[in-house]
Amino acid sequence: MPHLTLVIGNKNYSSWSLRPWLVLRQAGIPFEEVRIPLYLPESAATLATWSPSGKVPALHDGDIRVWDSLAICEYLHERFPEHELWPADAAARAVARSVSAEMHAGFGALREHMSMNIRARYPDKGRTPECLADIERILAIWTDCRARFGSGGDFLFGRFGIADAMYAPVVLRFQTYGVALEGAAKDYAEAVLALPALQAWVADAVAETVRIEMFEHDE
């Protein structure tokens, strides 16, 4: 079996890196992690040797190179079909792909005003009208998916899958910025936070010492 290598950025800040890492780790798929600190003078040159886009994440599977978090997750689904990273049911799978693509392409206000910073706590930050609208939409997605497809487990489509990995950084953002949750959304966020793989990522993030000022909101 070709050896998998996943190239990621800082665990405290890199939401895109977290997504495929979480899929691999939670599914129990062996891989080697290469972590490249971002926004340092040497970062761009180092990233260029690993990633065609010069960005993280990037997956190496033998001679195959895959970059972009959602593309990597799709590749892993095809490469390891026994893990059922997308739902088996066609209707559920269509929705799972749709909400994952919406997360991948949208929610710009949330990204701008509530950037991922696992170590920090900013309960009074980021509440722009646009960001609040993004939060409302995300909570609606979680509630709807849990109600329609979540009866088989604690996650959006029952068992853990790619859609949950796409929204895991949002769960961490909501914790950092003190977004109040209730009902199905609260239960879902707690299930994501309890994932052993996510807890391992968080522990590594807390242990990092690099501070990227653009993602800090201290006054």
C-alpha positions as CSV (number, residue, x, y, z in Angstrom):
1,M,0.0,0.0,0.0
2,P,1.4,3.4,-0.9
3,H,2.4,5.5,2.0
4,L,0.1,8.5,2.8
5,T,1.6,11.8,3.8
6,L,-0.6,14.8,4.8
7,V,1.0,18.2,4.8
8,I,-0.7,20.6,7.2
9,G,-0.1,24.0,8.8
10,N,-0.3,25.3,12.4
11,K,-2.9,23.2,14.3
12,N,-4.0,26.2,16.3
13,Y,-5.0,28.2,13.3
14,S,-5.3,26.1,10.1
15,S,-8.9,25.1,9.8
16,W,-8.4,23.7,6.3
17,S,-5.6,21.4,7.5
18,L,-7.9,20.0,10.3
19,R,-10.5,18.7,7.9
20,P,-8.7,15.9,6.1
21,W,-6.5,15.2,9.1
22,L,-9.6,14.6,11.2
23,V,-11.0,12.2,8.5
24,L,-7.8,10.2,8.4
25,R,-7.3,10.1,12.1
26,Q,-10.9,9.3,13.1
27,A,-11.2,6.6,10.4
28,G,-8.0,5.0,11.6
29,I,-6.2,5.3,8.2
30,P,-2.4,5.3,8.8
31,F,-0.6,8.4,7.5
32,E,2.4,10.5,8.2
33,E,1.9,14.1,9.2
34,V,4.2,16.9,8.0
35,R,3.5,20.2,9.8
36,I,4.8,23.4,8.2
37,P,4.4,26.6,10.3
38,L,2.6,29.3,8.2
39,Y,3.4,33.0,7.7
40,L,7.1,32.7,8.4
41,P,9.7,34.0,6.0
42,E,10.5,30.5,4.8
43,S,7.0,29.1,4.7
44,A,6.2,29.8,1.1
45,A,9.4,28.1,-0.2
46,T,8.8,25.1,2.0
47,L,5.2,24.7,1.0
48,A,6.1,24.9,-2.7
49,T,8.1,21.7,-2.3
50,W,5.0,19.9,-1.0
51,S,1.9,21.5,-2.5
52,P,1.3,22.5,-6.2
53,S,-0.9,25.4,-4.9
54,G,1.7,26.5,-2.3
55,K,-1.0,26.0,0.4
56,V,-2.1,23.5,3.0
57,P,-3.4,20.9,3.2
58,A,-1.8,18.6,0.6
59,L,-1.9,14.8,0.4
60,H,0.8,12.6,-1.1
61,D,-0.2,9.0,-1.9
62,G,2.7,7.5,-3.7
63,D,3.0,9.5,-6.9
64,I,-0.4,11.0,-6.5
65,R,-0.7,14.6,-5.2
66,V,-4.1,16.0,-4.0
67,W,-4.5,19.5,-2.6
68,D,-7.5,21.3,-1.2
69,S,-9.3,19.9,1.8
70,L,-12.5,18.8,0.1
71,A,-10.7,17.3,-2.8
72,I,-8.5,15.3,-0.4
73,C,-11.6,14.1,1.5
74,E,-13.3,13.0,-1.8
75,Y,-10.1,11.2,-2.7
76,L,-10.0,9.4,0.6
77,H,-13.6,8.3,0.2
78,E,-12.7,6.7,-3.2
79,R,-9.4,5.3,-1.9
80,F,-10.9,3.8,1.2
81,P,-14.6,3.0,0.4
82,E,-14.9,0.6,3.4
83,H,-14.9,3.6,5.7
84,E,-18.1,5.0,4.1
85,L,-16.9,8.6,4.6
86,W,-20.0,9.8,2.7
87,P,-23.4,8.3,3.6
88,A,-24.3,5.1,1.8
89,D,-27.9,6.4,1.1
90,A,-28.0,8.4,-2.1
91,A,-30.3,11.1,-0.8
92,A,-28.3,11.6,2.4
93,R,-25.1,11.6,0.4
94,A,-26.4,14.3,-1.9
95,V,-27.2,16.5,1.1
96,A,-23.9,15.7,2.8
97,R,-22.0,16.8,-0.3
98,S,-24.1,19.9,-0.6
99,V,-23.6,21.1,2.9
100,S,-19.9,20.3,2.7
101,A,-19.6,22.3,-0.5
102,E,-21.5,25.2,1.1
103,M,-19.0,25.2,4.0
104,H,-16.1,25.0,1.6
105,A,-17.2,27.9,-0.6
106,G,-19.2,30.1,1.8
107,F,-19.5,31.7,5.2
108,G,-17.0,34.4,4.4
109,A,-18.1,36.6,7.3
110,L,-17.5,33.8,9.8
111,R,-14.1,33.2,8.4
112,E,-13.2,36.9,8.6
113,H,-14.6,37.7,12.0
114,M,-14.3,34.4,13.8
115,S,-11.0,32.9,12.5
116,M,-9.9,29.6,14.1
117,N,-7.8,30.1,17.2
118,I,-8.1,27.1,19.5
119,R,-6.1,28.5,22.3
120,A,-8.0,31.8,22.6
121,R,-11.3,32.8,24.1
122,Y,-13.0,35.9,22.6
123,P,-16.7,35.7,23.8
124,D,-17.4,39.3,22.8
125,K,-15.9,39.4,19.4
126,G,-17.0,38.9,15.8
127,R,-20.7,39.6,16.1
128,T,-21.3,41.5,12.9
129,P,-24.7,41.2,11.2
130,E,-23.1,39.2,8.4
131,C,-21.4,36.8,10.8
132,L,-24.6,36.3,12.8
133,A,-26.3,35.4,9.5
134,D,-23.7,32.8,8.8
135,I,-24.1,31.4,12.3
136,E,-27.9,31.2,11.8
137,R,-27.4,29.3,8.5
138,I,-24.9,26.9,10.0
139,L,-27.2,26.1,13.0
140,A,-30.1,25.5,10.6
141,I,-27.9,23.0,8.6
142,W,-26.9,21.1,11.7
143,T,-30.5,21.0,13.0
144,D,-31.9,19.9,9.7
145,C,-29.3,17.2,9.0
146,R,-29.6,15.8,12.5
147,A,-33.4,15.6,12.2
148,R,-33.5,14.1,8.7
149,F,-30.5,11.9,8.6
150,G,-28.9,11.6,12.1
151,S,-30.9,8.8,13.7
152,G,-28.0,6.3,13.3
153,G,-25.5,8.1,15.6
154,D,-24.5,11.5,17.0
155,F,-23.3,13.2,13.8
156,L,-24.9,15.0,11.0
157,F,-25.6,11.8,9.0
158,G,-25.5,9.4,11.9
159,R,-22.0,8.1,11.8
160,F,-19.0,10.4,11.6
161,G,-18.0,11.4,8.0
162,I,-16.7,14.1,5.7
163,A,-19.5,16.5,6.4
164,D,-18.6,16.5,10.1
165,A,-15.0,17.1,9.3
166,M,-15.9,20.1,7.2
167,Y,-17.8,21.6,10.1
168,A,-15.4,20.6,12.9
169,P,-13.5,23.9,12.7
170,V,-16.8,25.8,13.1
171,V,-17.5,23.9,16.3
172,L,-14.0,25.0,17.5
173,R,-14.7,28.6,16.4
174,F,-18.0,28.6,18.3
175,Q,-16.2,27.5,21.4
176,T,-13.5,30.2,21.0
177,Y,-16.1,33.0,20.4
178,G,-18.6,31.8,22.9
179,V,-21.5,31.2,20.5
180,A,-24.4,30.0,22.5
181,L,-25.9,26.7,21.3
182,E,-29.0,24.8,22.3
183,G,-31.0,21.7,21.4
184,A,-29.7,19.5,18.5
185,A,-26.9,22.0,17.6
186,K,-25.5,21.9,21.1
187,D,-25.7,18.1,21.3
188,Y,-24.0,17.9,17.9
189,A,-21.2,20.3,18.8
190,E,-20.5,18.3,22.0
191,A,-20.3,15.1,20.0
192,V,-17.7,16.6,17.7
193,L,-15.7,18.0,20.6
194,A,-15.7,14.6,22.2
195,L,-14.1,12.9,19.2
196,P,-10.8,11.4,20.3
197,A,-9.1,12.6,17.1
198,L,-10.3,16.1,17.6
199,Q,-9.1,16.1,21.2
200,A,-5.7,15.0,20.0
201,W,-5.6,17.9,17.5
202,V,-6.6,20.4,20.2
203,A,-4.0,19.1,22.5
204,D,-1.3,19.6,19.8
205,A,-2.7,23.1,19.1
206,V,-2.5,24.1,22.7
207,A,1.1,22.9,22.9
208,E,2.2,25.0,19.9
209,T,4.1,28.2,20.7
210,V,3.9,30.0,17.4
211,R,1.6,33.1,17.5
212,I,0.2,34.5,14.3
213,E,-0.9,38.1,15.0
214,M,-3.5,38.4,12.2
215,F,-5.5,35.7,14.0
216,E,-5.3,37.2,17.4
217,H,-7.8,39.7,18.7
218,D,-6.3,40.9,22.0
219,E,-6.7,44.5,22.7
